[in-house]
């Protein structure tokens, strides 16, 4: 038999505030999952009547993954029912066809949710595949399984001729099921089982951002069920107010119902249009009218612009009240909500007035990020890719390798990337919260030229697309000035272009680039700092960039390309 399932370092019971999910009983708990964890197939095993197909469909829908029912596939391949395959070709033929299908499915590039046949575990080679994947055993008693099978079902199952044989067969397979996967009680309803498995695969241990004697807890797996527990604990003896994007007013959902007892301020502007002094003033007035004081909470739900606005108001109100951020975009989850920065725009230039302010909590729900529109998903992924190039080449490779599946919405891969990118940024921010040591300067990779692009094209080019171009320009510059490998740079630029939607935005006129660079926040004593790369994971900070060098890099980038 294969080794025990290697991913049981994950699990909701590691966080004491999460309720104990008694539905699952892992047979092994090892170290944290390896980098390949989110790319693995999810297999459901178990006896006849356990509900593998029903649970599998629900799980696949939640994770945005294709679903495969192996028995149904074998019927299609043979153009015969399973009883006919058994009677005409024999069980040995069926088991061989089943093993071949399992191997083929496991070798395909796109991860899937796969409901296996009840006898899949009888082969040692099959078990080796199952133990190397994410396999869950739906455990059911013989009595309950027999009760679930209708007479027609029993006719369609050649190994369910009598209850005595049925019970004996389950007893023989029980140990094999347990060796191949984590056990979940199939006595629960399919929805409850699928949600428990979802908790199991998506849960991540919270990351703590500690600085200046304060700490911020960033939860990269915070579904609404957890938010309900947190609300009960954190807001039990405190008042709170909610700041939300105005579009949530007309789309009531679980979050709205959970926080329906709190006063809500809906931002009038959307995106960067919300980051104005007028909006800050109106929000502060609403907070005062709600009777909040420094021991109370502002809960901010929205994208990066709204978390910026809310964090600034929270930091200003009575010199600071408690803040909870609930990002609803990938960009906010991996960047805006976890950097302890808050700012609004001034005179057409981004983030000119702001402060540093730590939230008490950040709640990221991957189930919300799953439904983020494609363009907003790309914006967040380019920020995650930038962070990966700076600190974790293996994460950069994962994004590159799984880009198609990421953009199609695979939630397990997306949630792992959000967690890793957030953790990497948090580790750096904790060392230099207020940017006094210069350590955080590297996070501006791609942003120097990118902010000029964003400001010039505003509001028609998003932050993410602008940074994708800025990152590509920085890579060209890195090849020329710092010996970054040219092939690696071309590959990274290709990923940036795909994340930008297939084409970069057009570069601003050179005079405009130079003008906009003069507003850059990284200017110190007239010198412009610029972040480049010697190699993935090895940043270089140029303390006195010659702006024409950037213009040359942009020309080089667009020499053989057409911008959008």
N, C-alpha and C positions, 0 to 999 in steps of 0.2 A: 504494500500500500504506500501511497505518497505521504509526504510529511503533513503535519497539521497545518491548517489554514494560517497563513503568515500575517494576517492583517488585524489580529485581535487586540492591538494596542489602542484601537479606536473603540469608543463605546460611551454612551451617554452617562453611565454611572460614575465616570471619572469626575464629573462636575456635580458637586453636591446639591446644587439648586435644581438640577434636572430631576424629574421624577424617575424612579427606578422602573425601567421597562422590563417587567417580569416575563414578557412574552419570549425573550430569547435566553438561551443558556449556552454560552460559548464553551467549547471544550478545550480551548487553549487561549491564553492571552500572552502574546509575545511582545516584541518591540514595535516601535512606530512603523507604519507601512513604508515599503520602499517606493521609489519614485514612479514605478510602473503601476502602482495601485489604481489610480483613476482610469487607466486605459484597459483594465481587465473586463472581461465578460462577467455578467451576473448570471449564475445558474441556480435554478430551483430544482431540488430533488425531493423525493418523498414517494410514499406508496399511492396506489390508486385511491382516488377520492379525497386526497389531501388538499386539492384546490390550487395546484401549481399553475394551471393555465389562467385562472381568474386572477390570482395574485400577480402573476407575471405581467398580464396586460395592464393592471393598475400601476405597477411599479415602472413599467416601460413608459407609460404616459407621463408619470411624474418626473422621470429622469430624461425625458425627450430622447429615448433610445428605441431602436427597432425591437420588436418582439418576435420571437420565433418559438413555435410549439413544435418540438421535434417529432412527436407522433404524427401531427398533421402533415409535416414535411415529408415523412416517410410514406404516408398514404399517397401524397402527390407524386412522389418519385416512382412509386410502383404502380400507380393507378389502380390500387386495390385497397380494400379495407384491411385493418390490422388482423382480424380473424382469418381473412383469406390469405394474407402473407404467411401467417403461421401454418395454416392447413395445407397450402399449396407449395410453399417454399421451405417451410420449417423454421423453428425458432433459431437455429444456428445462423441461418441466412439473415434473419431479422436482426440478431445481435451484431453481426458483422456490418450490416448496412447502418445500424444505429451508431456503431463506433466510428465508421468512416464519416458520417454526417457530423458527429461531435467534433472530430479532429478538424474537418473543413471549416466548421463554424468558428472554432477557436483560433484559426489561423487568419481569418479575415481582418481587415484593418479597422473596420468600424465596430466599436464595442456594442454589445447587444444584451438584452434580457432574454434568457432562454429557459423555457420549461422543458425539462428532460422527461424521458419515460421512466416508469417506476423501476425498471430493471437495469438502468444505466450503470449502477454501482457494482454490478457483478463482475465487471472487467477491471483488472488491475491497471491497465493502460488508461481506461476511462477515468478511474479514480485519480490517477496522476494528473490528468488534465483538470479535473474538478478541484483538486486541492491547490493547484496553482492559480486558480481564478477566485472569484468571490462567490462562494457556493453556500446556499442556505437550504437547510433541510426542514421541510414542513412536517412536523411530527404529529402523528395521529394514531389513535388506537384502532385496532382491527374492528371493534364493534362500531365505532363512529364511522369509519371508512365504509364498512359494509352497508350501514344505514343510508349513507349518502348516495350509493350507487342504485340507480333505478334498475328495473328488470332489463330494460333495453341496454343500459350501460353494461350490465353483467354479460349480456349476449355479445357485446362488442369487445369484451375483454377475455381473451382465451384462458387466462390464468385465474379467473374468478368463477370457476365452475361450482364450487361449494364453499360455505363459510369455513369449514374445517381446513381445507387446502389454502384458502385465502389467509387465514390467521397464521398458519404454519409458514407460509411464504414471507409474510411480514416479519415474523420472528427471525427468520434466516437473514433478512436484509437489514434489520434494525441497526446492528453494529456497523455495517458498511456505510449506511447513511450518516451515522454519527462521526465516522472517521473522515468523511469527505466535506463536512460543512458545519456551520453553526445551526443549532436547533431552535426553531421557532414553533410554538404551539399552534397547530393547525385547527385547534378547537375554537379559536377566535374567528371573527368574521374576516373576509378577505381584505376589506378596507383597513381594518385595524392591523392586520399582519403586514400589509404593504407599507403602512405608515411607520410601523416599528422597524422594518428593514431599512426604510428610508432614513430614519433617525440613526440607525446603526452605521450606514455607509457614509452619511454626510456629516456626522458629528465631528467637530474639531475642538480640541482643548482651547479655552480662551487664552488670548495673548495679553499680557500685562504691559502697558506702557507706563513706566515709573520715571518720574523726573521732578526735581525741586520739591521733594517731600510729598508729592501727590502721585496718585496712580489712576490710570484709565484702563478699564477692562474692555477689550475688544473681542466680541463673540462673533466668529465667522460662521457659526451655525446657530441662528436664533429664530426658529419658526414662531408663528404666533402663539402656539401652545406654550413655548418657553417664555415669550413676552408676557403672557398672562401670569406666570409664576413670578417673574421679575417685577411686574407692576405691583402685585400683591405685597411683595417684600419691600420694594424701594419706596413706593408711594403710599404705604399704609398710613403714615402719620404726617405726610407732607402734601401741600397743594401742588398742582402741576397745570401746565398749559401746553397745548400742542400747536406747533407751526407746521403747516403742510402746503404743498403745491395746490393751487386752486383747482386743478383738474381732478383731485381726489374728492372734491365736493360732490361731483356728479357720478362718481363710481364707488359707492359704498362697498366695503369689503370687510374681511375679518378684523383687520387692524382698526378700521373705523368703529366697528361694533364694540371692540374691546375697550376703546378709549372714548366711547360715546358719553361718558359721564364727566368729561373734562372740557373746559372752554377751548375753542379752536380758533386760531388766526390763519386765514388763507392768504398767502402772498399774492399780491396783485400782478406782479410781473412773473415771467417765466424765464428760466435760464439766466443768462448774464443780465437781463433786464430787471431781475429781482434785486441785483446788488447795487442799490442806490441809497443815498442818505435819506430820501423820502420814505423808502420802505423800512429802513432801520428805525426811523422816528415813529412811524405808525405802529410798528411792532412793539417798541418800548412803551408806548402809550397804552397799548392793549395789555401788556404785562402788568403795568401799574394798575389799570382798572380791574384786573383779575385779582388784585390783592396779593401778588407774589412777594416773597421776601427772599433773603439769601439762602435760607434752608430749603427752598422749594425748587421745582424742576421745570425746565423748558425741554419738551420732547420735540425734536425736529425730524420730520419725515419727508424726504425728497432727495433730489440729486445734489451734486457738488455745489452748485450755486446757492441752493437753499441751506445746506449745512454751513456754508460760509456765512451767510446772512444770519442764521440762527446763532451760530457760535459767537459772532461779533456782538449781537444783542445780549446774549447771556453774559459775556464778559464785561459789558458796559453797565448792565442793570444792577444798581446798588453795589457796584464794584465786583460783581460776579455772583451769579446763582448757579445751581447745579444744572448740568446739561446732559441730555441723552440724545445721541444721534442715531437715526434709523435710515441709512442710505438705501435708496431704491434704484440706483444705477450701478453698473460695474465700476465706472470711473470714481464715483463717490466712495464705493466700498474699498477700492485699492489705493485711493489717494486722498481725496478731499476730506473725508471724515476721520482720518487717522493721523494727520500731520500736526494737529494742535494749532493750526493756523486759521485765522478768520479775517476776512477783508471784503471791502466793497471797491467798486471802480471809481475813477476820478478823471474827468476831462478826456474820456475815451480810452484811457490806459487802464490795464487790468490791475486789480488788487493794490491800489496805491495807498489805501488807508485801512489799517487793520491792527490786529494784535495776536499774541499767542495765548491760547486758552485750551486747557485740557477738558474734555468731556468726562463725566463720571463713567459713562458706559457708551459703547457703540454696539448696536444690534444689527447684524447682517443676516438677512434671510435669503439663502440661495434659491428658495422656491419663488421669491419675487424676482430675483435676477434672471431666472429662466425665461421670463416673459418680457424682458427688456427688448425694445425694438432693435433691429439689426444694427442701425447706425450708432446707437448709444452703446451697444455691446462692443462694437469695434473701438469706440473711444476709450472704453475702460481697458480693453485688452492691449492697446498700444501702450498705455501707462504701465500695465503689468509687464509687458515685454521690455520696456525701458528698464524697469527695476531688475528684471531677470538678467539683462545684459550687464548691468552694473555689478550685481552681487552673486548670481547663481546661474552659470552657464547651462547646468542641467535643466533648470526651469525654462530657460530660453529655448532649449532643444525640445522640451515637451510642448511648448506653445507652437513652435514651428511644425513639429511632427503631427500634432493634433488640430491644426488650425481649421481644417474643413469640418471636423466634428464639433469643435468649439463654436464655430459660427452657425452650425446647424442646431446648437442649443443643448449639447450633451451636458447635463447638470452636474454629474459627478466630476468630470474633468474641469468644468468651469469653477465649481466650488473649491476644488483643490488649488487651482491657480490663484483664485481670490485669496484664499487663506495664506498661501506661501508668499505671494506678493505683499500682502498686508503685513505679515510677520517680518519680512525683510526690511520694509520701510520702518516699522515700529522699532526694530532693534537699533537702527541708526538714529532715528528721531530722539530716542531716549538718551542718547549720548550727547546730543547738542540741540536741546529743545528750542532755544531762541536764536540759533544760528550764530552763536558768539564764537565758536571754535572753528567754524568753517567746514565742519564735517558734513553738514547737510547740503553743502553746495553741489555735491555730486548728483543730488536728486534732480538738478536742473538739466541733466543730459537731454538734449533735443529741444529744450524750452527757450533757449536764447533766440534762435532763428524762428522757432515755432511761435513764440508769443508775438513776434513781429508779423508773421503771416496771419495769425488769428486777429490781431488788432486791425490790420489793413483790410481784411475781408469781412470783418464783423458786419452783420451777424450771420453771414452766409456760409462760413466755414467753421466747423466745430473745433473745440479745443483738441480733441483727439486727432482729427485729420491734420490740424496744424502741427501738432507735436510729431506726428508720423513723418511729415516733411522735414521738420527740424531735426529729427533723429537721423534721417537719411543724409541730410547735409552734414551733420556731425560725423557720421561714419565716413563720408568722402574725405572730410578734413582729417579724420583720424588716420586714414590710409596714407595720406600725403605727408602729414607732419609727425606721426607717431608710430608708423610701421605696422598699423593694424593690418592683418592678413587680408589681401584684396578679395580672395574668393569668399572668405567668411563675411566680409563687408557686403559683397554682392548678394549673398544669400540673405543677410539680415535686411538689406534694403528691399529685397523682394518681399519679405514678410511685412515690412512697413507699408509697402505699396498695396499689398492685399488687404491689410488692416485699414488702409485709407479708402477702401472701396474699389481698388483696382487701378486707381490713378491718383497721383498727388494733386493738390490744389496748385494753381499757378503761382509762381513766385512774385512777390511784390516788386515794383520798380526799385532799383538800387537806392535812389535818393530816399524813398520811403523806408526802406530797411534801415538805412543809417539814421534817419530821424527817429524811428521807433526804438532802435537800440539805445538811444540816448536816455530813454525813460526806464531802461531795464533796472530792476531792483538789485541786480548783482553788481552794479557799479559801486566801487569803493575808491574814494579819492581820485575820481576821474578815470579809474581803470576798470575795464570790463572783464569779469571772470568768465571763463568758458570751460565747459566740461567735454572732454574727449575720451577716447579709449585706446589703450595700447593693445588690449585683447579683451575678449569677453571676461568679465569679472575683474578687470584691472583698469580703473579710471585714472585719468590725468586731469589735473586742474591747471589750466592756463590762467595766470594772474593778470595778464595784460594782452588780451586778444587784439589783434589788428583786424578791425571790422572788414576791410576789403578781402581778407582771407576767406571769410564766410561767403562773400559774394562770388568769389572764384569757385568755392566748393559747390554752390548752387548752380553756377554755369556748367560745371563739370557733370553734375547730376542730371541736368536736363539736356545735355548734349545730344543724347540719343533717345530722349523720352518726350512724350507729349503730355503736358498737364491737363487736368480737367477744367 
